[in-house]
Amino acid sequence: MDLDTELRGRKVFVTGSDGFIGSHVVDALIARGADVTALCVYNSFGSRGWLDESKTFAAAERDGQVRTVLGDVRDAEHMRTAIAGHDIVLHLAALIAIPYSYVAPRSYVETNVIGTLNVLEAARAAGVSRMVHTSTSEVYGTPDSVPIREDHALKGQSPYSASKIAADKMAESYARSFDLPVVTLRPFNTFGPRQSARAVIPTVLSQMLAGVQNIRLGALSPQRDFTFATDTAEGFLRAAVAQVGNGEVIQLGTGRTVSIGELVDLCKAVTGSNATIETDEARIRPANSEVEILLSDPQRAKEKLGWEPAVGLEEGLKQTADWLEGRVDAETALRYHT
Ligand SMILES: NC(=O)c1ccc[n+]([C@@H]2O[C@H](COP(=O)([O-])OP(=O)(O)OC[C@H]3O[C@@H](n4cnc5c(N)ncnc54)[C@H](O)[C@@H]3O)[C@@H](O)[C@H]2O)c1
């Protein structure tokens, strides 16, 4: 698949552009010559999230290759107007923090389910050649068996995962009912520069880089399959143009798992920290809500998208630590970001 040829000049609309993965997707699209409209959530600060820090984005904006639209996926009419005239829609906007979904579940339904419905409708009205909907490995809950394949049962283990399951099923129904060329990508844990401090890797690295001696963490036993952000972004670009059936679901994961405890040791090696670990009860998920292991079978992504991760965990941790260096202070690093 030649992404330069496939994407050059294509009109691509990206929701969640202001976020961690979305901003990497926008940078990657710019590098391939796509014509990008970046949806950033409306706010009174005029902030466009991580795009404000992207030199790639700033240069492309000066050249007219990209533009931002402020908006909210919960606004059906606005999504319809904003998406009209685009050929490809990459839908990443979502509320994603699991802890916050315990206290504000309704906002997850409104953003992740109704918001996805609005984007599906807008993509259908625009007659797009492809919409990529973003799922998550959290939809599997604690799996019955590993490695997890795309046909594994879905389990609503948190309000976040339940809202994503509902959104995935809306996408599936639009493929079946209206032949919408929608593909669902299901990333496993993604990490890298620009990830918010609520996720485990930035939490651990920030505390170590700030010289904290007692690292506060939740459970150490859960195992996760971590993909570097630029690899995840490459998966979105491939899914945008791949010859795959309507409604196809494809996981993005590496096929390697580490426990949070092992991850902490790798972070110590990268930062040179000799910190000890302290359990923070506030970070422990309710017993039946914790997901013990998420490990992907990467076969379908390889077959359908020709996608394989290029950046290993150790190298990715180093790049993330380099990015975090100088951005962290002990007080902020110790705060629990939900
Ligand atoms: N980070 C991961 O490890 C991971 C793993 C699997 C799946 N995902 C999925 O990837 C996508 C991107 O996640 P991320 O990690 O970049 O998170 P993020 O929070 O950095 O990005 C999500 C973006 O959505 C935007 N958003 C939220 N509500 C909105 C609304 N109502 N209207 C418009 N925009 C809104 C936010 O401004 C934010 O920038 C999400 O769909 C998430 O479920 C993430």
The ligand as an ORCA input file, in Angstrom:
! r2SCAN-3c Opt
* xyz 0 1
  N      -5.114      6.137     24.419
  C      -5.339      4.847     24.293
  O      -4.573      4.012     24.798
  C      -6.527      4.330     23.498
  C      -6.674      2.940     23.362
  C      -7.752      2.462     22.635
  C      -8.644      3.338     22.055
  N      -8.496      4.684     22.206
  C      -9.466      5.549     21.532
  O      -8.752      6.457     20.720
  C      -9.473      7.685     20.606
  C      -8.548      8.837     20.956
  O      -8.148      8.688     22.324
  P      -6.928      9.518     22.955
  O      -6.143      8.587     23.767
  O      -6.265     10.325     21.913
  O      -7.742     10.445     23.969
  P      -7.806     12.035     24.113
  O      -8.686     12.311     25.286
  O      -6.456     12.622     24.090
  O      -8.542     12.439     22.770
  C      -9.929     12.457     22.624
  C     -10.314     13.798     22.053
  O     -11.732     13.850     21.850
  C     -12.131     15.173     22.063
  N     -13.530     15.205     22.482
  C     -14.064     14.782     23.666
  N     -15.374     15.037     23.691
  C     -15.682     15.633     22.514
  C     -16.878     16.133     21.965
  N     -18.033     16.073     22.632
  N     -16.844     16.680     20.719
  C     -15.673     16.745     20.030
  N     -14.492     16.297     20.515
  C     -14.505     15.746     21.739
  C     -11.252     15.719     23.174
  O     -11.107     17.120     23.020
  C      -9.964     14.961     22.988
  O      -8.963     15.758     22.428
  C     -10.690      7.548     21.514
  O     -11.797      7.200     20.715
  C     -10.326      6.414     22.448
  O     -11.464      5.743     22.931
  C      -7.458      5.197     22.920
*
